[in-house]
Amino acid sequence: MSIRGVRESDHEALWPILRDVVRAGDTYAIEPELSQSRLMGYWCETPRATYVAERDGQILGTYYIKTNQAGGGSHVCNCGYITAPAARGQGVARAMCVHSQRVARELGYEAMQFNFVVTSNEGAIALWTKLGFETVGRLPRAFRHPKQGLVDALVMFKWLEP
């Protein structure tokens, strides 16, 4: 598996992966009916950088990295990760998170914060915890899960090693 910067030529392959996760409405607080152009803009153009994980030319996952806050908070970044359904359980999210921490340090960030990790996303929480992220806050009933109703969201944080 390799991880590289996203290219415009990746957009058609990325669209169904992003669309299906966002429309499921169970992990991301993103408007589920965003058009292709708006969702691709949100994921690929607005962040500071976006990457894809691929094997043999097939996209397995993607992540973005952006500054979490302006001014005095600009040393902290935020990332979002999505793994293609067929690639789940193969270490793709782990590889992307490790890669993103290296990229964050290269971009001058000192810490990484996940602002809104839905508590029903137990796999992500377990992985982020294994990778050294701490839960520093809990937002009670902050996410309306399509099947579970109102669930909590976590704020997770990690200082990046120099």
Helices and strands as residue ranges (DSSP letters): E 2-5, G 8-10, H 11-24, H 36-40, I 41-45, E 49-55, E 58-67, G 71-73, E 76-83, G 85-87, H 92-106, E 111-118, H 122-130, E 134-145, E 149-159
